Amino acid sequence: MIDLYTDATPNGLKISIALEELGLQYKVHKGLNDGANTRPEFTTMNPNQKIPLLKDSEVIVSESGAILFYLAEKSGTLLPKDLLKRTKVIEMLMLQMSGLGPNCGQLLVWGGAWNNEHPVATQRYAQEVNRLFNVLNTLLEGHEYFAGDEYSIADIAFFPWVRMAFVHPIGEMLELATGKSTKHANLIAWYERIGQREAVQRGLLIPEANPPEVQMEIFVNAVVGLGGLHK
Ligand SMILES: N[C@@H](CCC(=O)N[C@@H](CS)C(=O)NCC(=O)O)C(=O)O
């Protein structure tokens, strides 16, 4: 049995979506509940004290990108065997992990949790997220999925972060969600395509069926460390 330590954050949701796609059995532990991620039992498994964390018998993996990679390898799906196609998936996964994720996270901190008290900082991240959404739209030109014509762990990695623009009030700062730009037709079509998948819809309900706004509040609290999750 797989144990998943998670919460309703974009990085956490990637893993429940992947597990649902793969049809694997797993037990959910609320990794951020009352600071569970800082307790010794958790810290022993992940000294970085962050969710998501996956335990599969003796295998313990942190970092959502690495967990996705592990699950794809374990199940032999969502990651092509062909070297070129596989490299493309890994390239896109790295772009999500190092580009979109951290910049969206910072935007939520400066613009959301800290109420845009420092507009220069907020603008820097909004600008970078806008730029990355334009890049993602370009990458999808002529393709259904990020790594070409096959759905992969790269799509799963991007989905909860692109969703953020649509479900969190911070989306009002972004061209993608406000329709201020007509530049995102490919990205919006991709977002709708992925969002229609039943496994994705099931994965978004883990660890519980919170409405998207509540999920996003949980996420901001988790990332900033100011909210109820850290009491
Ligand atoms: N790069 C890591 C980031 C993990 C991360 O930042 N997790 C956040 C929630 S999305 C967390 O555990 N925050 C709790 C805390 O900082 O106390 C990944 O992709 O897994």
The ligand as an SDF file (V2000), in Angstrom:
LIG
                    3D

 20 19  0  0  0  0  0  0  0  0999 V2000
    9.4870   21.6590   -4.5240 N   0  0  0  0  0  0  0  0  0  0  0  0
    8.5780   21.0070   -3.6100 C   0  0  0  0  0  0  0  0  0  0  0  0
    7.7600   22.0750   -2.8950 C   0  0  0  0  0  0  0  0  0  0  0  0
    6.9580   21.4750   -1.7650 C   0  0  0  0  0  0  0  0  0  0  0  0
    6.2340   22.5550   -0.9780 C   0  0  0  0  0  0  0  0  0  0  0  0
    6.5690   23.7530   -1.0300 O   0  0  0  0  0  0  0  0  0  0  0  0
    5.2440   22.1080   -0.2140 N   0  0  0  0  0  0  0  0  0  0  0  0
    4.4510   23.0450    0.5760 C   0  0  0  0  0  0  0  0  0  0  0  0
    2.9770   22.9140    0.2000 C   0  0  0  0  0  0  0  0  0  0  0  0
    2.7660   23.0290   -1.5600 S   0  0  0  0  0  0  0  0  0  0  0  0
    4.5720   22.7040    2.0480 C   0  0  0  0  0  0  0  0  0  0  0  0
    4.7310   21.5510    2.4040 O   0  0  0  0  0  0  0  0  0  0  0  0
    4.5090   23.7090    2.9110 N   0  0  0  0  0  0  0  0  0  0  0  0
    4.5180   23.4960    4.3100 C   0  0  0  0  0  0  0  0  0  0  0  0
    5.4700   24.3730    5.0440 C   0  0  0  0  0  0  0  0  0  0  0  0
    6.2100   25.1350    4.4100 O   0  0  0  0  0  0  0  0  0  0  0  0
    5.4620   24.3110    6.2810 O   0  0  0  0  0  0  0  0  0  0  0  0
    7.6630   20.0480   -4.3800 C   0  0  0  0  0  0  0  0  0  0  0  0
    7.3960   20.3050   -5.5630 O   0  0  0  0  0  0  0  0  0  0  0  0
    7.2400   19.0290   -3.7940 O   0  0  0  0  0  0  0  0  0  0  0  0
  1  2  1  0
  2  3  1  0
  2 18  1  0
  3  4  1  0
  4  5  1  0
  5  6  2  0
  5  7  1  0
  7  8  1  0
  8  9  1  0
  8 11  1  0
  9 10  1  0
 11 12  2  0
 11 13  1  0
 13 14  1  0
 14 15  1  0
 15 16  2  0
 15 17  1  0
 18 19  2  0
 18 20  1  0
M  END
$$$$
